[in-house]
Amino acid sequence: MVQAWQVDTQTTISRGAGGSVDITRKTPRVLLLAEECADQIDETRHEALAIALDSVGQITRQIHDGGRVEVDPNAIPLAEAEFILSAGNGIHNWDQFHLVAKALGATEGASRVAVDDGFMPRFRQVGATGTWVTARVYIAVGISGAVQHMQGIGQCDKVIAINTDAGCDMVKRAALSTIGDSEAILEHLLVLVHNYKEQQAIEEDNQDAA
């Protein structure tokens, strides 16, 4: 849960879709919040006093750190996703697209055309007529960049475009572009991801052995 701005014992409200949507959920047992998530209290005065304790009783630990827990990226709403791999009508191998999204750990998105053609569900549509997104990294594959789509990704930090048209609006918007056939590029990207993960696993095994 990110960008929480109102929290009580029952519900937590967080901002999504570039601050245009409030998302309300049941408050979980544990929340990690930035200290600036709420306005400062300026209508009352407070005093902090030191407390002298003769002894401190033993505290039984109730929370155990089980390490990192994998989360299904597609279980994250588009409005809250920080890493999105989005598909347009330039995608012809949809099995490959889903495989790459899983390997990258990215939340899947889509253009209106891909949704209208039945390749992706409506709730995956990115844009002014779909969901406004604020991802840190947004990879647009085969998306030329219709006006509504460009509006929907306006607050994304880094946009990466994969397209055959070097002059399309998405390429102009992108911080990094790869011009070429999407299937060939995604295939090479998949190889790079697998090689990287294998190398990481080898390094972790070496560290454990040391």
QUIZICOR-V514174 format. One record per helix or strand of 2 or more residues. SS is the DSSP state (~ for helix, > for strand). FROM is the first residue (numbers start at 1). LEN is the number of residues. If there is no record, write none. Layout:
BEGIN
ss-><SS;SS>
from-><FROM;FROM>
len-><LEN;LEN>
END
This chain:
BEGIN
ss-><>;>;>;~;~;~;>;~;>;~;~;>;>;~;>;~;>;~>
from-><4;11;21;35;73;78;83;94;107;112;122;125;137;147;158;169;176;182>
len-><4;6;6;3;3;3;5;11;4;5;3;2;5;6;6;5;4;28>
END
